[in-house]
Amino acid sequence: MLHPIETELAPSESDVCSQAIKSGNWAFLSGQIPLIAETNALLQGSIAEQTAQVFHNLSAIATASGGSLEHVVKLTIYLKDMANLAEFNKEMINHLSSPLPARAVVSVSALPMDAKMQVEAIMMIPDPVWSLAVT
């Protein structure tokens, strides 16, 4: 069964997609660009600041899905300029824990709202019963 996830703590494109879809113990988080949820405006700033905003959005959606960024198993990163990858990586590490998720990095020519990056995630939702058993 598919369950759509929506939270006001992250930007929404509810007319064209869900912020995430839960299926069983999995959540598939839609690609996030550095939008500010309250204004739906694109954050203007450094790659580090934009990366932080993207992971803030993903974190809000992960929480609404029943997990957190520590449960992400796969990221797909879309960058308009691969020269920004090192700065992106440096900031990304601040938002994830070990073991780091698998990932793919894709160079693209354009993104929505002319954003410099977009990141989507696949997350395994922790089983609350299992979590209680191992504590």
N, C-alpha and C positions, 0 to 999 in steps of 0.2 A: 504494500500500500504506500502511496506517495502522500507526504504531508508538507505543504508549503510553509516556509518560515518567513516571518516579517517582523521587524523591530523598528521602532522609531529612532533608535540610537544609531542607525546607519542609513545612508541614502537608499531610496527605493525607486525602482522603475516598475512598480506593480502593474502598470498597463501593458508591459511587454515581457516580464519575467518575475520569478520569485527571487528574493534575496538568497534563499537556499531551498533545497528540497531534501527532506529526510525520507529515507527508505531503509527500514530495518535499523541496524546499528550504524548506518552511514549517513553523512550529510554532504551534499554537493553545493558548495558556496559559489554563487555567481561572481563573475569578475568585478572587482572594485577598482575604481579610479579614485584619485584624491579629492573626492567630493566631501564637503562639510554637510553633515546630515541636517542641521538646523536651517541652513540657507539653500542647500542644493547647489552651492557655488563651488567651482573648482578652486582648490587651494593653490595660490600662487606662492612659490617659494623654492627653496633648494630641493634637489633630489632627495636628500635626507628628510626634509620636512614633509615632502609629498609621500615618501615611503612610509613614514610614521603615520600619516593620515590613512593610507591604504590599510595598514595593519590594524589601526584603531577600528576602522570599519569592519574588517574581517573578524576581529576579536568580538565585536558586538554581535555579529551574526552567529559566530561560533557559540557564544554564550546562549543566545536565543535558541540555538539548535540542541542544547543540552551538553555542550562540551566547552573546550577552550582551544586556544592556539596550540597548546601542548599535545592535542589529539590530532593535529593535522598530519596526514601521511603523505600528501602530494600537493605541490604547488605548481602552477603554470604561470610564468611571468612573461608579460609582453612589454617590450621596451621599444620606444621609437628610436633611441640612440644607444647603441651598445657601449659607447664611451661612458655612459652613466652606470654601467653594471657594478664597478668597484664601489662606488658611493652607495648604490642600492644595497649591495651585499653587506656593507659595513653597518648600515642602519637596520637591515632585516634581522641580523643576528641579535639585536637588542629586543626583539619581539618573539623570538622562538627559543625553545629549550632543546637540549640534547636528549635523544638523538634528533638531529635535524631531519625534516621531511625530505623525501625524494622530490626532484623538481625538474622542470624543463624551462629554459629561457629561450624566448622566440623574439627575433627582431621583426618589427612591423613598420609599415609606412604610415599608418594612421590609426587613431583610437578615438572613441567618442569624446566630444567636446575638445578635441585636439590635446587630450591628456598625454603626458610623457610616458605613462605606465599604466598597466592594468594587471591585477593579480587575482587568480581564482584558486580555490582550494578544495581538496577532498579530505574529509575528516571522519575518523572512526569515533562514534559516540560511545563513551564509556558506559558499561553496564553497571547500574547502581548496585545490584546484588553482588556482582564480582568485586566491586570496589570495597564493599563492606567486608567481604571474606578475606581480603588481603591486608586489612589494616590491623 
